[in-house]
């Protein structure tokens, strides 16, 4: 019996360590999805979580009797709160004040941290009759840390890609509650509980478990309702991949693609964006035979590049194979991109753009950066000086690079930051321009080259929006949209994300 008790408590330690790290990762990831700036969000969540664990450890000294029973109750309560940590964040983001989201997430992780901080001191004291102090501390920390290691492996490789963060939080909440109840069953003969306490414990376990199971099996309906609330349109497709959440919405006028809740295109007017992104630079190239598209896995940029009669090869680099698979199999998207990715001249590479440029040795007539906005530190590196220097190495001497550069109206400082970054990265000439895309508003692009460019329009290339007349106006910016004294974005100092998110924070305050 003693040997079984020791083994059971060690397994308990392992599982509570596993669950505690999962909650931390779940809340950090959720806040990063909604607020961007993953470095800031992970730093805040980890900091508050660790501090709250310290508070919980301090409070544990007040528990002087019924250690095992209190541990069981803590596990059951922690399981409920941990299970609904992500659902509560989803609900708060959709229905409550956006500006208070960060405070709510810090409050939530602090509560989880306090409860987690109670666990290790209690279980250490519970096990002091089974091991010497030296062995006790060694065992507790060893298996707690091993649980944490397993959590860090499960989270990116299994939980997020296969279950998503919403279901994962419910699953691990259920595990936490089960740990508590398993201890209740295993030690029921030594707990010496009153009938009242037994009924309370069993009622808590049964009711909390049923609530979590109901939420788990209703998760698809919840996410559909949540998506409809956020996107204001019916969601016709939704999938969580290892890299992002992909959503397509549909109404009678259009369908849209969202990545992590941020719109990527509307079928109603995406041609304006893609004509501006592709034809403004390509019409200035002496030849268009080999083009690199970084991002653009949905095939819309490739569709426009294929309009050039001399094109021999287009390399599309998109990190997420789910996007390129949809571009070839999701009928609405296939219709929108005119089956571009089926063209034998198009090569698809599902790789990180930064890594691809480091390994690739090819030279290109033009490089198109059709990348998501810099809402996170991971994305900011794709707008850094190091990234643009890699691009520089892959351009032919007379080649041209272009990047989408967010909105010069809404994220003005971020737009000019990208321009400054291109300037310090070896491009002698930069050409900022802007195009009105109704779904986005006024949208910005920056073309860069080693040779001066005198923009001209090629009437042999079929377009729906771009014309010789519009080409003469898109390079003009009103004085109040031009920024000076803007710092460039370095790989190790990603100031771009501060410029970008600060603009959105100011806009949110203005709307209030």
C-alpha positions as CSV (number, residue, x, y, z in Angstrom):
1,X,0.0,0.0,0.0
2,X,2.8,2.4,0.9
3,X,4.5,1.7,-2.5
4,X,1.3,2.3,-4.3
5,X,0.7,5.6,-2.4
6,X,4.1,6.9,-3.3
7,X,3.6,6.0,-7.0
8,X,0.2,7.6,-7.0
9,X,1.4,10.9,-5.5
10,X,4.3,11.0,-8.0
11,X,1.9,10.5,-10.9
12,X,-0.3,13.2,-9.4
13,X,2.7,15.6,-9.3
14,X,3.4,14.9,-12.9
15,X,-0.1,15.6,-14.0
16,X,-0.5,18.8,-12.1
17,X,2.8,20.1,-13.5
18,X,1.5,19.2,-17.0
19,X,-1.8,21.0,-16.5
20,X,-0.3,24.1,-15.0
21,X,2.0,24.8,-18.0
22,X,-0.9,24.1,-20.4
23,X,-3.0,26.8,-18.8
24,X,-0.2,29.3,-19.1
25,X,0.4,28.5,-22.7
26,X,-3.4,28.6,-23.5
27,X,-4.0,32.0,-22.0
28,X,-0.8,33.4,-23.5
29,X,-1.7,32.1,-27.0
30,X,-5.3,33.3,-26.8
31,X,-4.3,36.9,-25.8
32,X,-1.7,36.9,-28.5
33,X,-4.4,35.9,-31.1
34,X,-6.6,38.7,-30.0
35,X,-4.2,41.5,-29.2
36,X,-1.1,40.7,-31.2
37,X,2.5,41.3,-29.9
38,X,3.1,37.8,-28.7
39,X,6.3,38.8,-26.9
40,X,4.5,41.3,-24.8
41,X,1.5,39.0,-24.1
42,X,3.6,36.0,-23.2
43,X,5.9,38.1,-21.0
44,X,2.9,39.6,-19.1
45,X,1.1,36.3,-18.7
46,X,4.2,34.4,-17.6
47,X,5.1,37.3,-15.2
48,X,1.7,37.5,-13.6
49,X,1.4,33.7,-13.5
50,X,4.7,33.2,-11.7
51,X,3.9,36.0,-9.2
52,X,0.5,34.6,-8.5
53,X,2.0,31.2,-7.9
54,X,4.2,32.9,-5.3
55,X,1.1,34.3,-3.7
56,X,-0.5,30.9,-3.7
57,X,2.6,29.3,-2.1
58,X,2.6,31.9,0.6
59,X,-1.2,31.4,1.3
60,X,-0.6,27.6,1.5
61,X,1.0,28.1,5.0
62,X,-2.5,29.0,6.3
63,X,-3.7,25.5,5.5
64,X,-2.7,23.5,8.5
65,X,-5.1,20.6,8.5
66,X,-6.9,18.3,6.1
67,X,-4.1,18.8,3.6
68,X,-5.2,16.1,1.3
69,X,-8.8,17.1,1.3
70,X,-7.9,20.7,0.6
71,X,-5.6,19.6,-2.2
72,X,-8.5,17.6,-3.8
73,X,-10.9,20.6,-3.6
74,X,-8.2,22.9,-5.1
75,X,-7.7,20.5,-8.0
76,X,-11.4,20.4,-8.7
77,X,-11.9,24.2,-8.6
78,X,-8.7,24.7,-10.6
79,X,-9.9,22.3,-13.2
80,X,-13.2,24.2,-13.7
81,X,-11.4,27.6,-13.9
82,X,-8.7,26.2,-16.2
83,X,-11.2,24.5,-18.4
84,X,-13.1,27.8,-19.0
85,X,-10.1,30.1,-19.2
86,X,-10.1,30.2,-23.0
87,X,-13.9,30.1,-23.4
88,X,-14.1,33.1,-21.0
89,X,-11.5,35.0,-23.1
90,X,-13.4,34.3,-26.3
91,X,-16.7,35.5,-24.7
92,X,-15.1,38.6,-23.2
93,X,-13.4,39.5,-26.5
94,X,-16.7,39.2,-28.4
95,X,-19.2,40.7,-26.0
96,X,-17.3,43.0,-23.5
97,X,-15.2,46.1,-23.7
98,X,-12.2,45.4,-25.9
99,X,-10.0,47.9,-23.9
100,X,-10.4,45.8,-20.7
101,X,-9.5,42.5,-22.3
102,X,-5.9,42.6,-21.2
103,X,-6.8,43.3,-17.6
104,X,-9.3,40.5,-17.6
105,X,-6.8,38.0,-19.0
106,X,-4.3,39.0,-16.3
107,X,-6.9,38.6,-13.6
108,X,-7.8,35.2,-15.0
109,X,-4.2,33.9,-15.1
110,X,-3.6,35.3,-11.6
111,X,-6.5,33.2,-10.2
112,X,-5.1,30.1,-12.0
113,X,-1.6,31.0,-10.7
114,X,-2.7,31.3,-7.1
115,X,-4.5,27.9,-7.2
116,X,-1.5,26.4,-8.9
117,X,0.8,27.9,-6.3
118,X,-1.1,26.1,-3.6
119,X,-0.5,22.7,-5.2
120,X,3.2,22.0,-4.8
121,X,3.5,23.1,-1.1
122,X,0.5,21.0,-0.2
123,X,1.6,17.9,-2.1
124,X,5.1,18.3,-0.7
125,X,3.6,18.3,2.8
126,X,1.3,15.4,2.0
127,X,4.3,13.3,0.9
128,X,6.6,14.2,3.8
129,X,5.7,10.9,5.6
130,X,6.7,8.9,2.5
131,X,10.1,10.4,1.7
132,X,12.9,12.2,3.5
133,X,13.0,16.0,3.0
134,X,15.8,15.7,0.4
135,X,14.1,13.0,-1.6
136,X,10.7,14.6,-1.2
137,X,11.7,17.9,-2.7
138,X,13.8,16.1,-5.4
139,X,10.8,13.9,-6.4
140,X,8.3,16.8,-6.4
141,X,10.4,19.1,-8.6
142,X,11.6,16.4,-10.9
143,X,8.1,15.1,-11.9
144,X,6.6,18.6,-11.8
145,X,9.2,19.7,-14.4
146,X,8.8,16.6,-16.4
147,X,5.1,17.3,-16.6
148,X,5.9,20.8,-17.8
149,X,8.2,19.4,-20.5
150,X,5.5,17.1,-21.8
151,X,3.1,20.1,-21.9
152,X,5.5,22.1,-24.0
153,X,5.7,19.2,-26.5
154,X,2.0,18.5,-26.6
155,X,0.9,22.1,-27.0
156,X,2.5,23.0,-30.4
157,X,2.6,19.5,-32.0
158,X,-0.7,18.0,-30.9
159,X,-3.1,20.3,-29.0
160,X,-3.2,23.4,-31.2
161,X,-3.1,21.7,-34.7
162,X,-5.5,18.9,-33.8
163,X,-7.9,20.4,-31.2
164,X,-7.4,24.1,-31.1
165,X,-7.0,26.1,-27.9
166,X,-10.7,26.2,-27.1
167,X,-11.1,22.4,-26.8
168,X,-7.7,22.0,-25.3
169,X,-8.6,24.2,-22.3
170,X,-11.7,22.1,-21.6
171,X,-9.8,18.8,-22.0
172,X,-7.1,19.8,-19.5
173,X,-9.6,21.2,-17.1
174,X,-11.2,17.8,-17.1
175,X,-7.9,16.2,-16.5
176,X,-7.3,18.5,-13.5
177,X,-10.7,17.6,-12.0
178,X,-10.0,13.9,-12.6
179,X,-6.7,14.2,-10.7
180,X,-8.6,15.6,-7.8
181,X,-11.3,13.0,-7.8
182,X,-8.8,10.2,-8.3
183,X,-7.1,11.3,-5.1
184,X,-10.4,11.3,-3.4
185,X,-11.1,7.7,-4.5
186,X,-7.6,6.5,-3.8
187,X,-7.4,8.0,-0.3
188,X,-11.1,7.7,0.7
189,X,-10.2,5.3,3.5
190,X,-7.7,7.7,5.2
191,X,-9.6,11.0,4.5
192,X,-12.1,10.3,7.3
193,X,-14.6,12.7,5.7
194,X,-18.0,13.4,7.1
195,X,-21.0,12.5,4.9
196,X,-21.6,16.2,4.2
197,X,-18.0,16.6,2.9
198,X,-18.3,13.5,0.8
199,X,-21.5,14.7,-0.8
200,X,-20.0,18.1,-1.5
201,X,-16.9,16.6,-3.1
202,X,-18.9,14.2,-5.2
203,X,-21.4,16.9,-6.2
204,X,-18.6,19.2,-7.2
205,X,-16.9,16.5,-9.3
206,X,-20.1,15.4,-11.1
207,X,-21.5,18.9,-11.8
208,X,-18.2,20.4,-12.9
209,X,-17.5,17.3,-15.1
210,X,-20.9,17.5,-16.7
211,X,-20.6,21.2,-17.4
212,X,-17.1,20.8,-19.0
213,X,-18.3,17.8,-21.1
214,X,-21.3,19.8,-22.3
215,X,-19.1,22.7,-23.2
216,X,-16.8,20.3,-25.0
217,X,-19.5,18.7,-27.1
218,X,-21.1,22.1,-27.8
219,X,-17.8,23.7,-28.8
220,X,-18.5,23.5,-32.5
221,X,-21.8,25.4,-32.0
222,X,-20.2,27.9,-29.7
223,X,-17.4,28.6,-32.2
224,X,-19.9,29.0,-35.0
225,X,-21.9,31.5,-33.0
226,X,-18.7,33.3,-31.8
227,X,-17.4,33.5,-35.4
228,X,-20.8,34.8,-36.6
229,X,-20.6,37.5,-33.9
230,X,-17.1,38.5,-34.6
231,X,-17.2,38.4,-38.4
232,X,-20.8,39.7,-38.9
233,X,-21.3,37.1,-41.6
234,X,-22.0,33.4,-41.8
235,X,-18.9,31.3,-41.4
236,X,-18.8,28.7,-44.1
237,X,-15.4,27.2,-43.2
238,X,-13.2,27.3,-40.1
239,X,-10.0,25.4,-39.3
240,X,-7.3,25.7,-36.7
241,X,-3.9,24.9,-38.2
242,X,-0.5,24.8,-36.4
243,X,0.1,28.3,-37.7
244,X,-3.2,30.1,-37.6
245,X,-7.0,30.0,-37.5
246,X,-8.5,30.0,-41.0
247,X,-12.0,31.3,-41.5
248,X,-14.1,31.9,-44.6
249,X,-17.3,33.9,-44.3
250,X,-20.1,34.3,-46.8
251,X,-23.1,36.6,-47.5
252,X,-25.1,37.3,-50.6
253,X,-22.5,39.8,-51.9
254,X,-19.1,38.3,-51.1
255,X,-17.0,35.8,-49.3
256,X,-14.0,36.7,-47.2
257,X,-10.9,35.0,-45.8
258,X,-9.8,35.8,-42.3
259,X,-6.6,34.6,-40.6
260,X,-6.6,34.8,-36.8
261,X,-9.7,37.0,-37.1
262,X,-8.0,39.5,-39.5
263,X,-9.5,40.0,-42.9
264,X,-7.2,39.0,-45.8
265,X,-9.5,39.6,-48.8
266,X,-13.0,40.1,-49.9
267,X,-14.1,38.5,-53.2
268,X,-15.9,41.8,-53.9
269,X,-12.8,43.9,-54.3
270,X,-9.7,41.9,-53.8
271,X,-8.8,42.5,-57.5
272,X,-8.0,46.1,-56.5
273,X,-5.5,45.0,-53.9
274,X,-3.9,42.4,-56.1
275,X,-3.7,44.5,-59.2
276,X,-1.9,47.2,-57.1
277,X,0.4,44.7,-55.5
278,X,1.3,42.9,-58.7
279,X,1.0,45.1,-61.7
280,X,2.4,48.3,-60.3
281,X,5.9,46.7,-59.8
282,X,5.8,44.2,-62.6
283,X,4.9,46.7,-65.3
284,X,8.1,48.5,-64.4
285,X,10.3,45.4,-64.9
286,X,12.4,45.0,-68.1
287,X,11.4,41.3,-68.1
288,X,9.0,39.2,-66.1
289,X,10.1,35.6,-66.4
290,X,10.8,34.5,-62.8
291,X,8.8,35.8,-59.9
292,X,8.9,35.0,-56.2
293,X,5.7,35.4,-54.2
294,X,6.2,35.3,-50.4
295,X,2.8,34.6,-48.8
296,X,-0.1,34.7,-51.2
297,X,-0.9,31.0,-50.7
298,X,-4.5,31.5,-51.6
299,X,-3.3,31.9,-55.3
300,X,-4.7,35.4,-56.0
301,X,-1.3,37.1,-56.5
302,X,-0.2,34.2,-58.7
303,X,-3.4,34.7,-60.8
304,X,-2.3,38.2,-61.6
305,X,1.4,37.3,-62.3
306,X,0.2,34.6,-64.8
307,X,-1.2,37.4,-67.0
308,X,2.4,38.2,-68.1
309,X,3.0,36.3,-71.4
310,X,6.8,35.7,-70.8
311,X,6.4,34.3,-67.3
312,X,8.3,31.0,-67.0
313,X,8.2,30.3,-63.2
314,X,6.4,31.6,-60.2
315,X,7.5,30.3,-56.8
316,X,4.8,30.7,-54.1
317,X,6.2,30.4,-50.5
318,X,3.5,30.1,-47.9
319,X,4.2,28.5,-44.5
320,X,0.8,26.9,-44.1
321,X,-0.1,24.0,-46.4
322,X,-3.7,24.3,-45.3
323,X,-3.9,27.6,-47.2
324,X,-2.4,26.2,-50.5
325,X,-4.6,23.1,-50.2
326,X,-7.7,25.3,-49.9
327,X,-6.5,27.3,-52.9
328,X,-6.6,24.1,-55.0
329,X,-9.6,22.3,-53.4
330,X,-12.1,24.8,-51.9
331,X,-14.3,25.6,-54.8
332,X,-15.0,29.2,-54.1
333,X,-11.3,30.0,-53.7
334,X,-10.5,28.0,-56.8
335,X,-13.0,30.0,-58.8
336,X,-11.5,33.3,-57.3
337,X,-7.9,32.4,-58.2
338,X,-8.8,31.1,-61.7
339,X,-7.1,27.8,-60.8
340,X,-3.8,29.6,-60.7
341,X,-2.0,27.0,-58.5
342,X,-2.8,24.3,-61.0
343,X,-0.6,26.0,-63.6
344,X,2.6,24.0,-64.2
345,X,4.7,27.2,-64.0
346,X,3.6,27.7,-60.4
347,X,5.8,26.0,-57.8
348,X,4.4,25.8,-54.2
349,X,6.8,25.8,-51.3
350,X,5.2,25.4,-47.8
351,X,8.1,26.9,-45.9
352,X,8.7,29.9,-43.7
353,X,9.6,32.8,-46.0
354,X,12.7,33.8,-43.9
355,X,14.1,30.3,-43.9
356,X,13.3,29.9,-47.6
357,X,15.4,33.0,-48.5
358,X,18.3,31.7,-46.4
359,X,18.4,28.4,-48.3
360,X,17.4,29.4,-51.8
361,X,20.0,30.5,-54.3
362,X,17.8,31.7,-57.1
363,X,17.6,35.2,-58.6
364,X,14.3,36.7,-59.5
365,X,13.0,39.5,-61.7
366,X,10.6,40.5,-59.0
367,X,9.8,39.5,-55.5
368,X,6.3,40.1,-54.1
369,X,5.7,40.2,-50.3
370,X,2.1,39.4,-49.8
371,X,2.4,38.8,-46.1
372,X,-0.1,39.3,-43.2
373,X,0.1,42.6,-41.3
374,X,2.8,42.7,-38.6
375,X,0.4,41.9,-35.7
376,X,3.0,39.7,-33.9
377,X,6.7,39.5,-33.4
378,X,6.9,36.5,-35.7
379,X,5.4,38.5,-38.5
380,X,7.4,41.6,-37.7
381,X,10.6,39.7,-38.6
382,X,9.2,39.5,-42.2
383,X,9.3,43.3,-42.3
384,X,12.8,43.6,-40.8
385,X,16.1,44.9,-42.2
386,X,17.5,41.3,-42.1
387,X,14.6,40.0,-44.2
388,X,14.8,42.8,-46.8
389,X,18.6,42.2,-47.0
390,X,17.9,38.6,-47.8
391,X,15.4,39.7,-50.5
392,X,18.1,42.0,-51.8
393,X,20.4,39.1,-52.3
394,X,17.8,37.3,-54.5
395,X,16.9,40.1,-56.8
396,X,18.5,40.6,-60.2
397,X,20.3,43.9,-60.5
398,X,17.3,45.5,-62.3
399,X,14.8,43.6,-60.2
400,X,12.0,45.1,-58.1
401,X,10.5,44.2,-54.8
402,X,7.1,45.2,-53.5
403,X,5.5,44.7,-50.1
404,X,2.0,45.3,-48.8
405,X,2.6,47.8,-46.0
406,X,-0.8,48.1,-44.1
407,X,-3.0,51.1,-44.1
408,X,-1.3,54.5,-44.4
409,X,-4.4,56.1,-43.0
410,X,-5.0,53.8,-39.9
411,X,-1.4,52.6,-39.2
412,X,0.5,55.6,-40.6
413,X,3.7,55.2,-38.5
414,X,3.9,51.5,-39.3
415,X,3.6,52.2,-43.0
416,X,6.5,54.7,-43.0
417,X,8.5,52.4,-40.7
418,X,8.4,49.8,-43.5
419,X,9.6,52.4,-46.0
420,X,12.5,53.4,-43.8
421,X,13.4,49.7,-43.2
422,X,13.6,49.1,-47.0
423,X,15.9,52.2,-47.3
424,X,18.4,51.0,-44.8
425,X,18.4,47.5,-46.3
426,X,20.3,48.3,-49.5
427,X,17.5,49.6,-51.7
428,X,18.4,53.0,-53.1
429,X,15.0,53.9,-54.3
430,X,11.6,53.3,-52.6
431,X,8.2,54.2,-54.0
432,X,5.3,54.2,-51.5
433,X,1.9,54.2,-53.0
434,X,-1.7,53.7,-51.9
435,X,-4.9,52.2,-53.4
436,X,-8.5,52.4,-52.2
437,X,-9.8,48.9,-51.4
438,X,-13.3,49.3,-50.0
439,X,-13.1,46.2,-47.7
440,X,-9.8,47.6,-46.2
441,X,-10.0,51.3,-46.8
442,X,-7.0,53.1,-48.2
443,X,-4.2,50.5,-48.4
444,X,-0.5,51.0,-48.7
445,X,2.3,49.3,-50.7
446,X,6.0,50.1,-51.1
447,X,8.0,49.3,-54.2
448,X,11.8,49.3,-54.0
449,X,14.6,48.9,-56.4
450,X,18.3,49.6,-57.2
451,X,17.5,51.6,-60.3
452,X,15.2,54.7,-60.6
453,X,11.7,53.9,-61.8
454,X,9.4,56.1,-63.8
455,X,6.0,54.3,-63.4
456,X,4.3,53.5,-66.6
457,X,1.1,51.5,-67.4
458,X,1.2,48.5,-69.8
459,X,-2.2,48.4,-71.5
460,X,-1.5,44.9,-72.9
461,X,-2.0,43.5,-69.4
462,X,-5.8,43.0,-68.6
463,X,-6.9,44.9,-65.4
464,X,-10.2,45.7,-63.9
465,X,-9.1,48.7,-61.7
466,X,-5.6,49.9,-62.5
467,X,-5.3,52.3,-65.4
468,X,-2.8,54.8,-66.8
469,X,-4.8,57.6,-65.1
470,X,-4.9,55.9,-61.7
471,X,-1.2,55.0,-61.9
472,X,-0.5,58.8,-61.9
473,X,-2.4,59.4,-58.7
474,X,-1.5,56.4,-56.4
475,X,2.0,57.7,-55.5
476,X,0.5,60.9,-54.0
477,X,0.0,61.2,-50.2
478,X,-1.6,64.1,-48.4
479,X,0.7,66.0,-46.2
480,X,-1.0,64.8,-43.0
481,X,-0.3,61.1,-44.0
482,X,3.5,61.6,-44.4
483,X,5.6,60.8,-41.4
484,X,9.3,61.7,-40.7
485,X,11.5,60.8,-37.8
486,X,10.3,57.2,-38.0
487,X,12.7,54.5,-36.9
488,X,13.4,51.4,-39.1
489,X,12.4,47.9,-38.0
490,X,15.4,45.7,-36.9
491,X,15.2,42.0,-36.4
492,X,16.3,42.3,-32.8
493,X,14.4,45.5,-32.1
494,X,11.0,45.0,-33.7
495,X,9.7,48.5,-33.2
496,X,7.2,48.0,-36.1
497,X,4.8,46.1,-33.9
498,X,4.7,49.0,-31.5
499,X,3.9,51.5,-34.3
500,X,1.3,49.1,-35.7
501,X,-0.6,48.2,-32.5
502,X,-0.4,51.7,-31.0
503,X,-2.4,53.0,-34.0
504,X,-5.1,50.4,-33.5
505,X,-5.2,51.2,-29.7
506,X,-5.7,54.8,-30.5
507,X,-8.4,54.0,-33.0
508,X,-10.2,51.8,-30.4
509,X,-10.1,54.8,-27.9
510,X,-11.4,57.1,-30.6
511,X,-14.4,54.8,-31.4
512,X,-15.3,54.7,-27.7
